[in-house]
Amino acid sequence: MQKNSCVICAGRLVLKLDHVHDTRFGIVYPYSVFQCEQCDLEQTIPLPTQVELNGLYEQYYNFSGERNTRYTKLRGLFLNSALYRLWLLIDGDIAFQTLKGSGRLLDVGCNEGRGLEFFRRNGFDSEGLELNSHAAEIARSKGFIVHTSTLEDVHLENKYDVIVLSNVLEHSLNPATMLKAIHGLLNPGGRVCISCPNNQSWLCKAFGRFWINWHVPFHLTHFSKRTLSELLVQNHFTIEKAQCATPALWVSHSIITRLFFIPGKVTSQLRSAPLVAGMILLIRGIFFPFLWLGNLLGRGDCLVIVASKH
């Protein structure tokens, strides 16, 4: 475990929220969220080492080899439908799956390659980076180049025009180092597209420890629009777009967690397709004005930022 100092500026950390539990997979160990007195960045304490983190990903995170289940079949049908494309317009495209263009694109944290398929259809020469070896193999079976090293260890002669970090930067043990590596991998004028949870969202305030996006121990840093924008500028990026989105899925997951979470137990209700789908439709249908207003005021649950290299 690493010392309790800010991963960006080495400033002193003060406790913001204690006894924060993993609300998804049943990991027993409790964590805390600390805030830097100097730069205001929030981070999870204690921080796992990279070796510990890799082991957690292999055991728990995102893709562990689940295939041909009812859940994955329903998800696949939805993601490949016209309804999903319409949903992205309404709910917010936090994975940049409607992004169109050309040139080389790197999807960091590509999982089993769902995003890579979208990017390829949208005109990009897309490849991925994924630490989960099981997911990486599935993506490779679809014909994609997928790197399994950390971003800092990727060394290529031909650089990228776009690098996508869809809910990835908050997983980094040192986000400044990650952004520096991305800057080096981009062509001049290349763009980085970042989405990550917004610790200034109204959902964060409303749900407290039960906010789904604390997601300890996997989310290591917790950003506001200001802390993320300042970090990008410090690493020689120009902000092109900065806005908020509030996916109905995230709202439903926070509600389900509040209702069903038991420390040390898997919250299986988060994988119940009928429950989650029904709640998503209810939330988007009834609370649309509130979600829209929260996004407009910068209090949406997800930060969506596009920045260019200079």
N, C-alpha and C positions, 0 to 999 in steps of 0.2 A: 504494500500500500504506500501511496505517496504522501508527502507532507502537505499540511493544510495551508497552502499559499496559492494565490491566484495563478492559474496556468498561463495567463497572458502577461501580466505586469509584475508578478511576484508580490503583489500587495497583500495586506492583512485581510483575512476573511472573518466575517462575523456571521453568527447563526441567524438564518432566516426561518427555517422550518425543520423540525426534527421528527423522528419516527415516521419517515416516509418509506413505504413498502413497495416492492414490486407487486403490481395489481393484476398481472396477466398470467404469469407462469408459476407462481407459488414459491418463488425464491424467498427463503425465510429471513435472511439477514436484513435488518432495518438500516436505512441510510438517512442522511440529513442534506439539506440544501443550505449552502453558505453564500454570502454575497461579499464581493471585494469592496473594501472601503475606498479604494483608489479609482477603479474604473467601472464599478457597479456590475461587472459580470457575475452571474450566479453559476455555481457548480456543485456537483454531487460530491459528497464526502462520506466515506473514504473513496478515493479513486482506485479502480482496479488497475493492475499493470496490463500491458499489451497482451502478455501471455494469458493472464486470467480472462481478459476480454475475449480473446480468440476462442477460448474454451467455452465461454458463455454463449457465444454466437453458434458454435457447433451444436451445443446441447439444446438451446432454447429458441434462438431468434429467427423469426420470419419464415424460414424454410428448412425443414428437417427431413425432407423426403416424402412429404405427404402428396399423394397423387391418386387420382381417380376416386376420390371420396365425393360424397354428395355436395359438401361445401365447395371443393375445388371445381367440380363440374358446373355448379350454378355460377360461381365466380367467373369461370371462363366464358360461359355463354353471355353473361352480362357485359364483360369487358370487350367482347368482340361485336357488340350490337350497336346499332344506330342510337338506341336509347342511351347508351353510355356516353356517346359523344355529345348528345343533348344535355345529359346530366352534368358533364364537365363545364358547359357554358353556364349552367344555373348554379352549380355548387362550388365552382372554383377549380381550376386546373393546377393543383399544387405539385403535380409530378411532371408538368411541362409536356404532357402527351399530345397537346395540340400544336406544339412548336413546329414550325415548318422552315426549311432552309436547305442548305447544301454544305458540303465539306465534312470534315472529320468531327465526330461527336463522341465523347466519353461519358458514359453513365456510371457514376460512382455509387456503389451499392446497388448493382443492377439486379440482384436477386436471381430468379430463374429466367430473366430476360424478357419479361412482359413489356417493360418500357422500351427495350432495344427494338422490339418488333414495331412499336408505334413510330419510333424515330426513323427506322428504315423505310417504313411506308411514307413518311413525311419528307423524304428526300435526302436524309443524312447517311453517311457512311459510318454506322454506329458500332461501337464496341463498348465493353463494360469492364468494371472492376468489382470483384465480389470476394469477401474473405471466407464466406461459407462455401466450402469445397463441394458440398452436395448440390447447392443451388448453381454454382459455377458450371458444373458438369452438364446440368440441364440446359443452361444457356448456350453452352458450346455445341450441344446436340442440335441446336437450331441454326447453327452455322455462324455464330458470332465469335470473335476474339474476346476472351475474357481473362483479365489479369487477376491473380490471386494474392499479389503482394500488397503492402500498404501503398497508398498514393505517393508517399515520399520516396518509395523505392522504385517507382516506374521511371525508366529512362528510355526515351525514344528519340530518334533522329527527326521523324516527322511529327510536328506538333498538331494540336487540336484547334478547331475553330470555336467549338462550344464544349463546355464541361458542365454537366448537370449534377447538382447535389440536392436531390430530393429527399429531405428529412435524413440527412447524412452528417452535416457539420456538427450537430449536437452530440454525435457519437464519437467525435475525435478527442483523444487525450490532449492534443494541443492544436486547437483550431487555427491559430496563427501560423503554425508550421504547415498545416494542410493548405491554407490559402497561399502561402509562399510557394509551395510545390505546384499548386494549380497555376499560379502566375507564370512559373517557368515552363509549364507544359502547353500554354496557350500561344497561338500566333499573335502578332501585334494586332490590337483591336479585337481580339477574341473575347468571347463572353463567358461568364460563369453565371449559371442560373441556380439560385438557392431558395429552398423552402425549409422552414423549421418552425417549431412551436414558438409562440409569442408569450413570454412570461408576464406580459402586461395585459393579457386578454381578460375579458370579464369572466370567462369560464374558469380560468386559473384562480381568480379571486373567489368565485362562487363555490367551487368544489374543494379548495384547499388541498389537503393531503390526497384527496380522491381524484384530483385532476389527472386524467389519463396520460397527459404528456409529461409528467415528471419522469415516468417510465424508467425508474432506477432499476438496476445499475447501468442500463444501456445509454441513457441520455446523461452525458457527463457535464455538458455546459448548457446553460439556459439563457437564451438571448432575448433582449428587447430590440425594437427597431433601432434605437440609438446605439446600443453596444455593438450590434452586428454591423451597422453602417460605418461606425468609427473603425472597427477592425478591418473592414474592406479598404477604407481610405488609407489606413496605415500600411496596408500591403499593396498599395499602388493600383487600386481599382477606382474607376469612376462609376458612381451609382447612376444607372439609367432608369430604373423603375423600382419603386418600393411601395408595396401595398399589403393589405391583409385579406385573408380568406378564412371562412369558418366552415369546413366540411361538416355536413350533417352526421357523417360517420363518427367524427371526433366527439361531437356533442352526445350522440347516442352511447358511445363507449364510456364517457364520463358518467352519464346517468346510470348505466348498467353497473359500472364499478361501484358507484355510491350505494346502489341497492343490494348488490350481491357479494361484494368483496369480503373475504375472510383471510386475515394474514396467514401466509404459509400454504394457502390452497390455490389451485388453479381456478381462475374465474372462467369456467366453461361457458357461461352465458354469452361471453364475448364472441364465441364461435357458433352461436345459434343463428343460422341464416334467417329463419322466420322472425325471430325476435329483433335482430339487428335491422333487417330490411323494413319491418313494420315501424320501428322507432324512427328510422331515417326518414321515411315518407311523412310520418306525423310531424317531426321536427321541421323539415323543410317546408311542409305545407302550412303549418300553423304559425311558426315562429320566423318565417322569412323576413318580415320587416325588422325584427330585432337583430337578426344575424347581419342583415345589410347595413343597419345603422352602426353596429359594433365594428364592422369592417371599415366603414367610412370614418369613424372616429379613431381608428388605429387600435381598437380593442378586440379585433378578430383573433381567432385562436392560432392562425398560421401566418407567419411572415413570408412574403413572396418577393424576392429581390433579384434583379438582373443587374449585373455590373460588368463593365468592360475593362480590359487590360490597357494600361497606358504606360 
